[in-house]
Amino acid sequence: ARLLEIPGVLVEAVSSGEECIDACRSSSPDLIMLDLLMSGISGFETTRVLREMHHMRDVPIVIVTSKSNNTHSDQNWAEGLGATAFLLKSAPWEEMRCSILKLLGHVASEAKSA
């Protein structure tokens, strides 16, 4: 949660992929962060379902993981399903925060030009 303590950013936390999908049926967030290994369906499956929703196709999806093995193949799989970024939880907080801010900035600039 500390990672997302950014002024002007409203964070809505859910506890599973299913809850994320349900929440996204009625809203379109600016960014979604998913853990690769969640209770219920995985971050992979959640990403796949979200990308099938027309209004979610352009929403950045960040997958984070604490896995230390097979990260390259996991990253390729995640990106193939439509994830925008794949971050390791072992990365420095500031590096992760910068990645998220860049994605949120990209969303903000697209909104301004629309």
Buried (B, 14 or more C-beta within 10 A) or exposed (E): EEBBEEEEEEEEEBEBBBBBBEBBEEEEBBBBBBBBEBEEBBBBBBBBBBBEEEEBEEBBBBBBBEEEEEBEEBBEBBBEBBBBBBBBBEEEEEEBBEBBEEBBEBBEEEEEEE
